[in-house]
């Protein structure tokens, strides 16, 4: 993590890079990379909610953030003492944002922990 990928725009020969879902010029890219360098995201995933394959979602999350200077942690809920597990991760990791991958019950659980 932490490496940024850049591409050369053949039309105007300026360097471009990807920050999040945006492609921006090199100078602006360096500035945006510095702004997000300390960001921490905690993904709380409930693998039994819904019908989607959560392994694929976890892989996609890891691939997306691989080139960005953002620290991520992924937690898989088990149904046993999830509130304690999530509180511990929040306390130790101190994320800037918590993203929930699950249904209504998962969102309710995490929202109550964050209040």
C-alpha positions in Angstrom: 0.0 0.0 0.0 1.1 3.6 -0.4 2.3 3.3 -4.0 0.5 5.4 -6.5 0.1 4.4 -10.1 0.3 7.0 -12.8 -0.4 6.9 -16.5 0.8 9.1 -19.4 -2.0 10.8 -21.3 -0.8 10.4 -24.9 -2.8 13.3 -26.3 -1.3 16.1 -24.2 1.6 14.1 -22.7 0.7 15.1 -19.1 1.0 12.6 -16.3 -2.2 11.5 -14.8 -2.9 9.4 -11.7 -5.8 7.8 -10.0 -7.0 9.1 -6.6 -10.1 7.3 -5.5 -12.3 7.1 -8.5 -10.9 10.2 -10.1 -8.1 10.5 -12.7 -6.3 13.8 -12.1 -3.1 15.5 -13.2 0.2 14.8 -11.5 0.5 18.0 -9.5 -3.0 17.7 -8.1 -2.4 14.0 -7.6 0.5 14.6 -5.3 -1.5 17.1 -3.2 -4.5 14.7 -2.9 -2.2 11.8 -2.0 -0.8 13.9 0.9 -4.3 14.9 2.0 -5.5 11.3 2.3 -2.2 9.7 3.5 -3.4 9.4 7.1 -7.0 8.2 6.3 -8.1 5.0 8.0 -11.1 3.0 7.0 -12.7 0.2 8.9 -14.9 -2.2 6.9 -17.3 -4.3 9.0 -18.6 -7.2 6.9 -21.4 -9.5 7.8 -20.8 -12.5 5.5 -24.2 -14.1 6.1 -26.4 -11.1 5.2 -27.8 -10.9 1.7 -27.0 -13.3 -1.1 -23.8 -11.8 -2.4 -20.4 -13.5 -2.0 -18.6 -11.5 0.6 -15.2 -13.0 -0.3 -15.5 -11.3 -3.7 -16.4 -8.0 -2.0 -13.4 -8.3 0.3 -11.1 -8.9 -2.6 -12.5 -6.0 -4.5 -12.1 -3.7 -1.5 -8.5 -4.8 -1.0 -7.7 -4.3 -4.7 -9.3 -0.9 -4.9 -7.4 0.5 -1.9 -4.1 -1.3 -2.7 -2.7 1.7 -4.7 -4.0 4.4 -2.4 -2.3 5.7 0.7 -5.3 4.8 2.9 -5.0 2.2 5.7 -7.9 -0.3 5.7 -9.0 -3.0 8.1 -11.6 -5.6 7.3 -13.6 -7.3 10.1 -15.9 -10.3 9.4 -18.7 -10.6 11.9 -19.4 -14.1 13.3 -22.6 -13.6 15.2 -20.8 -14.1 18.5 -19.8 -11.1 20.6 -19.6 -8.9 17.4 -20.1 -5.8 19.4 -17.0 -6.4 21.5 -15.0 -7.2 18.4 -16.0 -4.1 16.6 -15.5 -1.9 19.7 -12.0 -3.3 20.1 -11.1 -2.6 16.5 -12.5 1.0 16.7 -10.5 1.5 19.9 -7.2 0.1 18.6 -7.4 1.2 15.0 -9.1 4.5 15.5 -10.7 4.7 12.0 -11.7 8.0 10.3 -14.7 6.2 8.8 -16.5 2.9 9.4 -18.1 1.3 6.4 -20.7 -1.5 6.9 -21.3 -4.3 4.4 -24.4 -6.0 5.5 -28.1 -5.6 6.0 -30.3 -3.6 8.3 -29.3 -5.5 11.4 -25.6 -5.0 10.8 -26.0 -1.3 10.1 -28.1 -0.9 13.3 -25.5 -2.8 15.4 -22.6 -0.6 14.1 -24.6 2.6 14.4 -25.4 1.9 18.0 -21.7 1.3 18.7 -20.7 4.6 17.1 -23.2 6.8 19.0 
